[in-house]
């Protein structure tokens, strides 16, 4: 019996271990760098989109997906915060004049921006 064989039907290589051929599987997982939004997306997929979650896990694309979602969400939050701050006249001048007011407005802006991102990017 050959030590290794290749199955053209499924594209997998097999190695003989005792009496059985076992597939040569390699996990090429991307480095986990996702943050808050990636963790939230992962939890959402686990609880509400289990088929998609299982597919991503089995194909080894879960980490890549979570990294991408996290990156896009962070960028969108930053962009929305800049736009909202400009619209609501939250400037450096206000920051120097009244830090507490500036902080309250910026926290409100961040909350609103995150709400938009959560609805559009995380909970799909």
N, C-alpha and C positions, 0 to 999 in steps of 0.2 A: 504494500500500500504506500502511496505517496505521502510524504510528510506534510506537504502543502498543496492545496488545490485552489483554483479560482473558478467561481460560478459566474458565467457571463450573463445569466438571466437577471440576477440581482446586483451584480457588480461587487460582490464581497469575496474576500480571500478567507480560506479556512486552514487551520493547522490541526494536525492529528494529535490528540491527547488521549492516550490509552486506546480505546476502541472507537472513540467519537471524534468527529471533526467539529471544532468550535470556531465560530467566526472571529476574525482578527479585528476587534473593535477598538477604536482609539477615541478618547474624548479629547477634542481640541476646543476646550472651553476658553472663551475670552476672559481676560482679567475682569473681576468684579470691581467696577468703579462707580456704579450708580449710587445715588443718594436717596434723599427723601421721596422724590417723585417716582423713582424706579421701584422703591420698596412699596409704595402705595399701589403702583400698577401691578406688581407681582401679587399682592394680596387680593386685589380686585379680580385678577385673572383666576386665581385659585378658587375664590368663592363664587364668582358669577360666570366665568367663561372657562370652565374646567377642560373642555375639549381643546380649546386653543392653547391653554396652559400645558396640557399633556403633550400636544403636538410640538410646542416649542421646546419642551424638556427633552423629548425623544429625538428630535432632530439636532439638539445641541445648540439651538439658537436663542434660548431664553435670555442668557446674559447679554448677548448682542442686542436683543430687542429692548431689554430693560435699560441698558446704557444709552441707547438711542432715544428712548422715550424720556429719560431723565434729562439728557442734554437739551432736547427740544423744549421741554417744559421749562427748564431754567432760563433758556434764552428768551422764551416767550414772556415769562414773568418779568424779566428785566426790561424788555421792550415795552410791555404794557405799563409798567411802573413809570418809565420815562415819559410816555405819552400822557398818562393820567396826571402826573406831576405838572407837566406843562399846561394841560387843560385847566387844572384846578389852581394854578398859580402858586405852586409850592416851590419856592425858589431859595437860593442861598441867602438872599436878603432876609427872608422870613426866618431862616435858620439862625442868623446872627441876631435878629431882633427878639425872637420868641422861640427858644428851643423846644419848649414843651408843646406848643401849638404845632410846630414843624414836625415833631416826632409823632404826635397824634394823627396828623394828616397823612404822614408817610406810612404809618401802620395801617391806616384805613385803606390807603392805596394798595399796599401789598396784599391785604386781605381780599380786596376786590379782584386784583390781578390773579391771585392764586385760585379764586373761585372760578374764574373764566377758564383757566388752564385745566383745572381738575375736571370740569364738565367737558371740555373739548379734547383733551389729550389723554387723561388718565382713565376716566370712566366711560369708555366707548363700548 
